[in-house]
Amino acid sequence: MQFHSVVSTNEAAVALWQKLGYSIVGTIPAAYRHRVLGEVDTYVMHKCFKD
């Protein structure tokens, strides 16, 4: 099992991780401060690897 934190406004990164099989399992509000957008959320993304 693996987790990643991906800034919600980074649509390209979110799409890439989803293409690789990760799912958004949670949101951390106002986790990062963007210099233009202000405080933005981050997604907790998860993928379970099976043997």
MOPAC internal coordinates of N, CA, C and O (Angstrom, degrees):
PM7 1SCF
backbone

  N    0.0000 0     0.00 0     0.00 0    0    0    0
  C    1.4356 1     0.00 0     0.00 0    1    0    0
  C    1.5188 1   107.17 1     0.00 0    2    1    0
  O    1.2310 1   121.21 1   -38.11 1    3    2    1
  N    1.3346 1   115.29 1   141.89 1    3    2    1
  C    1.4607 1   120.19 1  -179.27 1    5    3    2
  C    1.5199 1   109.61 1  -142.43 1    6    5    3
  O    1.2310 1   121.33 1   -34.64 1    7    6    5
  N    1.3367 1   115.05 1   145.36 1    7    6    5
  C    1.4548 1   122.22 1   178.52 1    9    7    6
  C    1.5252 1   109.48 1  -122.35 1   10    9    7
  O    1.2310 1   121.01 1   -29.98 1   11   10    9
  N    1.3351 1   115.67 1   150.02 1   11   10    9
  C    1.4610 1   122.45 1   173.52 1   13   11   10
  C    1.5225 1   108.32 1  -136.17 1   14   13   11
  O    1.2310 1   121.17 1   -29.38 1   15   14   13
  N    1.3167 1   115.37 1   150.62 1   15   14   13
  C    1.4574 1   121.93 1   172.98 1   17   15   14
  C    1.5197 1   106.81 1  -107.90 1   18   17   15
  O    1.2310 1   120.40 1   -56.95 1   19   18   17
  N    1.3428 1   116.84 1   123.05 1   19   18   17
  C    1.4585 1   121.43 1  -176.45 1   21   19   18
  C    1.5331 1   108.56 1  -129.05 1   22   21   19
  O    1.2310 1   120.44 1   -52.86 1   23   22   21
  N    1.3159 1   116.76 1   127.14 1   23   22   21
  C    1.4624 1   120.94 1   179.99 1   25   23   22
  C    1.5253 1   109.08 1   -63.40 1   26   25   23
  O    1.2310 1   120.67 1   -49.99 1   27   26   25
  N    1.3135 1   116.33 1   130.01 1   27   26   25
  C    1.4714 1   122.06 1  -172.47 1   29   27   26
  C    1.5259 1   113.76 1   -60.94 1   30   29   27
  O    1.2310 1   119.81 1   151.88 1   31   30   29
  N    1.3167 1   117.97 1   -28.12 1   31   30   29
  C    1.4650 1   120.96 1  -178.82 1   33   31   30
  C    1.5286 1   112.79 1   -81.99 1   34   33   31
  O    1.2310 1   120.23 1   171.78 1   35   34   33
  N    1.3237 1   117.16 1    -8.22 1   35   34   33
  C    1.4625 1   121.37 1   179.08 1   37   35   34
  C    1.5286 1   108.27 1   -88.92 1   38   37   35
  O    1.2310 1   121.45 1  -102.25 1   39   38   37
  N    1.3260 1   114.83 1    77.75 1   39   38   37
  C    1.4623 1   121.18 1  -173.45 1   41   39   38
  C    1.5260 1   112.76 1   -60.87 1   42   41   39
  O    1.2310 1   119.85 1   144.49 1   43   42   41
  N    1.3216 1   117.90 1   -35.51 1   43   42   41
  C    1.4607 1   120.91 1   179.72 1   45   43   42
  C    1.5256 1   111.00 1   -64.95 1   46   45   43
  O    1.2310 1   120.37 1   137.26 1   47   46   45
  N    1.3295 1   116.89 1   -42.74 1   47   46   45
  C    1.4611 1   120.36 1   179.50 1   49   47   46
  C    1.5250 1   111.38 1   -67.82 1   50   49   47
  O    1.2310 1   120.38 1   138.74 1   51   50   49
  N    1.3241 1   116.88 1   -41.26 1   51   50   49
  C    1.4687 1   120.78 1   178.30 1   53   51   50
  C    1.5258 1   109.43 1   -60.61 1   54   53   51
  O    1.2310 1   120.37 1   134.13 1   55   54   53
  N    1.3407 1   116.91 1   -45.87 1   55   54   53
  C    1.4622 1   121.16 1   179.92 1   57   55   54
  C    1.5250 1   111.53 1   -63.10 1   58   57   55
  O    1.2310 1   120.25 1   140.07 1   59   58   57
  N    1.3291 1   117.12 1   -39.93 1   59   58   57
  C    1.4639 1   120.62 1   179.29 1   61   59   58
  C    1.5185 1   111.37 1   -62.85 1   62   61   59
  O    1.2310 1   120.56 1   130.78 1   63   62   61
  N    1.3428 1   116.54 1   -49.22 1   63   62   61
  C    1.4673 1   119.28 1  -179.33 1   65   63   62
  C    1.5239 1   111.05 1   -62.63 1   66   65   63
  O    1.2310 1   120.17 1   142.40 1   67   66   65
  N    1.3333 1   117.28 1   -37.60 1   67   66   65
  C    1.4623 1   119.60 1   177.65 1   69   67   66
  C    1.5258 1   110.45 1   -66.12 1   70   69   67
  O    1.2310 1   120.09 1   140.78 1   71   70   69
  N    1.3220 1   117.43 1   -39.22 1   71   70   69
  C    1.4634 1   121.33 1   177.06 1   73   71   70
  C    1.5281 1   110.66 1   -61.77 1   74   73   71
  O    1.2310 1   120.63 1   147.70 1   75   74   73
  N    1.3246 1   116.39 1   -32.30 1   75   74   73
  C    1.4626 1   121.47 1   179.03 1   77   75   74
  C    1.5295 1   112.80 1   -82.81 1   78   77   75
  O    1.2310 1   120.42 1  -176.86 1   79   78   77
  N    1.3382 1   116.81 1     3.14 1   79   78   77
  C    1.4618 1   120.68 1   173.73 1   81   79   78
  C    1.5163 1   116.05 1   100.29 1   82   81   79
  O    1.2310 1   119.96 1  -172.06 1   83   82   81
  N    1.3254 1   117.68 1     7.94 1   83   82   81
  C    1.4628 1   120.88 1   179.21 1   85   83   82
  C    1.5281 1   109.81 1   -86.33 1   86   85   83
  O    1.2310 1   121.05 1   -30.36 1   87   86   85
  N    1.3181 1   115.61 1   149.64 1   87   86   85
  C    1.4613 1   122.51 1   177.79 1   89   87   86
  C    1.5175 1   109.65 1  -119.65 1   90   89   87
  O    1.2310 1   120.71 1   -30.71 1   91   90   89
  N    1.3309 1   116.25 1   149.29 1   91   90   89
  C    1.4641 1   120.86 1   174.23 1   93   91   90
  C    1.5285 1   107.32 1   -79.29 1   94   93   91
  O    1.2310 1   120.74 1   -60.64 1   95   94   93
  N    1.3265 1   116.18 1   119.36 1   95   94   93
  C    1.4674 1   120.58 1  -178.64 1   97   95   94
  C    1.5204 1   112.70 1  -110.56 1   98   97   95
  O    1.2310 1   120.72 1   174.04 1   99   98   97
  N    1.3314 1   116.24 1    -5.96 1   99   98   97
  C    1.4629 1   119.22 1   178.77 1  101   99   98
  C    1.5190 1   111.11 1  -174.00 1  102  101   99
  O    1.2310 1   121.60 1   -14.06 1  103  102  101
  N    1.3146 1   114.54 1   165.94 1  103  102  101
  C    1.4660 1   121.83 1   178.45 1  105  103  102
  C    1.5209 1   108.46 1  -131.04 1  106  105  103
  O    1.2310 1   121.04 1   -47.69 1  107  106  105
  N    1.3122 1   115.61 1   132.31 1  107  106  105
  C    1.4568 1   121.16 1   174.30 1  109  107  106
  C    1.5230 1   106.39 1  -104.32 1  110  109  107
  O    1.2310 1   119.91 1   -68.81 1  111  110  109
  N    1.3339 1   117.78 1   111.19 1  111  110  109
  C    1.4647 1   120.09 1  -176.30 1  113  111  110
  C    1.5270 1   112.67 1   -69.49 1  114  113  111
  O    1.2310 1   121.39 1   -38.72 1  115  114  113
  N    1.3184 1   114.96 1   141.28 1  115  114  113
  C    1.4731 1   123.08 1   174.32 1  117  115  114
  C    1.5292 1   112.49 1    50.50 1  118  117  115
  O    1.2310 1   120.75 1  -135.15 1  119  118  117
  N    1.3214 1   116.17 1    44.85 1  119  118  117
  C    1.4636 1   120.62 1  -176.10 1  121  119  118
  C    1.5276 1   112.96 1   -80.81 1  122  121  119
  O    1.2310 1   120.37 1   153.82 1  123  122  121
  N    1.3282 1   116.90 1   -26.18 1  123  122  121
  C    1.4581 1   121.33 1  -178.50 1  125  123  122
  C    1.5183 1   110.29 1  -129.84 1  126  125  123
  O    1.2310 1   121.15 1   -27.25 1  127  126  125
  N    1.3237 1   115.41 1   152.75 1  127  126  125
  C    1.4645 1   120.76 1   175.95 1  129  127  126
  C    1.5261 1   108.37 1  -107.69 1  130  129  127
  O    1.2310 1   120.99 1   -68.27 1  131  130  129
  N    1.3132 1   115.70 1   111.73 1  131  130  129
  C    1.4640 1   123.09 1   178.44 1  133  131  130
  C    1.5208 1   107.41 1   -89.15 1  134  133  131
  O    1.2310 1   119.94 1   -42.93 1  135  134  133
  N    1.3202 1   117.72 1   137.07 1  135  134  133
  C    1.4743 1   119.32 1  -174.02 1  137  135  134
  C    1.5265 1   113.54 1   -67.15 1  138  137  135
  O    1.2310 1   119.84 1   158.47 1  139  138  137
  N    1.3378 1   117.91 1   -21.53 1  139  138  137
  C    1.4657 1   120.81 1   178.42 1  141  139  138
  C    1.5300 1   111.32 1  -105.54 1  142  141  139
  O    1.2310 1   120.37 1   136.22 1  143  142  141
  N    1.3060 1   116.90 1   -43.78 1  143  142  141
  C    1.4667 1   121.80 1  -174.22 1  145  143  142
  C    1.5241 1   114.23 1   -87.80 1  146  145  143
  O    1.2310 1   120.17 1   168.96 1  147  146  145
  N    1.3051 1   117.28 1   -11.04 1  147  146  145
  C    1.4661 1   120.06 1  -176.41 1  149  147  146
  C    1.5193 1   110.41 1    81.35 1  150  149  147
  O    1.2310 1   120.78 1    32.68 1  151  150  149
  N    1.2994 1   116.11 1  -147.32 1  151  150  149
  C    1.4648 1   119.68 1  -177.95 1  153  151  150
  C    1.5248 1   110.51 1   -74.06 1  154  153  151
  O    1.2310 1   121.11 1   -49.54 1  155  154  153
  N    1.3289 1   115.49 1   130.46 1  155  154  153
  C    1.4616 1   121.23 1   179.93 1  157  155  154
  C    1.5275 1   109.52 1  -126.94 1  158  157  155
  O    1.2310 1   121.54 1   -24.92 1  159  158  157
  N    1.3160 1   114.66 1   155.08 1  159  158  157
  C    1.4634 1   121.51 1  -179.44 1  161  159  158
  C    1.5241 1   110.77 1   -78.78 1  162  161  159
  O    1.2310 1   121.25 1   -15.89 1  163  162  161
  N    1.3060 1   115.22 1   164.11 1  163  162  161
  C    1.4630 1   121.12 1   169.76 1  165  163  162
  C    1.5171 1   108.09 1  -125.63 1  166  165  163
  O    1.2310 1   121.28 1   -33.80 1  167  166  165
  N    1.3173 1   115.16 1   146.20 1  167  166  165
  C    1.4616 1   120.85 1   176.67 1  169  167  166
  C    1.5166 1   109.28 1   -97.67 1  170  169  167
  O    1.2310 1   120.77 1   -39.18 1  171  170  169
  N    1.2971 1   116.13 1   140.82 1  171  170  169
  C    1.4555 1   122.23 1   169.63 1  173  171  170
  C    1.5255 1   105.46 1   -95.68 1  174  173  171
  O    1.2310 1   121.33 1   -61.84 1  175  174  173
  N    1.3335 1   115.06 1   118.16 1  175  174  173
  C    1.4599 1   120.16 1  -177.03 1  177  175  174
  C    1.5227 1   109.17 1  -112.48 1  178  177  175
  O    1.2310 1   120.70 1   -36.17 1  179  178  177
  N    1.3220 1   116.27 1   143.83 1  179  178  177
  C    1.4563 1   122.20 1  -170.92 1  181  179  178
  C    1.5152 1   111.26 1  -135.85 1  182  181  179
  O    1.2310 1   121.73 1   -35.76 1  183  182  181
  N    1.3299 1   114.29 1   144.24 1  183  182  181
  C    1.4636 1   121.00 1   171.83 1  185  183  182
  C    1.5152 1   107.56 1  -143.54 1  186  185  183
  O    1.2310 1   120.93 1   -45.91 1  187  186  185
  N    1.3170 1   115.84 1   134.09 1  187  186  185
  C    1.4666 1   121.45 1   178.25 1  189  187  186
  C    1.5154 1   108.51 1  -100.48 1  190  189  187
  O    1.2310 1   120.57 1   -53.94 1  191  190  189
  N    1.3170 1   116.51 1   126.06 1  191  190  189
  C    1.4526 1   121.95 1   177.65 1  193  191  190
  C    1.5187 1   108.86 1   -99.41 1  194  193  191
  O    1.2310 1   120.70 1   -50.75 1  195  194  193
  N    1.3140 1   116.27 1   129.25 1  195  194  193
  C    1.4607 1   120.64 1  -179.88 1  197  195  194
  C    1.5196 1   109.07 1  -108.15 1  198  197  195
  O    1.2310 1   120.96 1   -34.97 1  199  198  197
  N    1.3129 1   115.77 1   145.03 1  199  198  197
  C    1.4755 1   121.20 1   178.77 1  201  199  198
  C    1.4993 1   111.49 1   -70.37 1  202  201  199
  O    1.2310 1   120.10 1   180.00 1  203  202  201

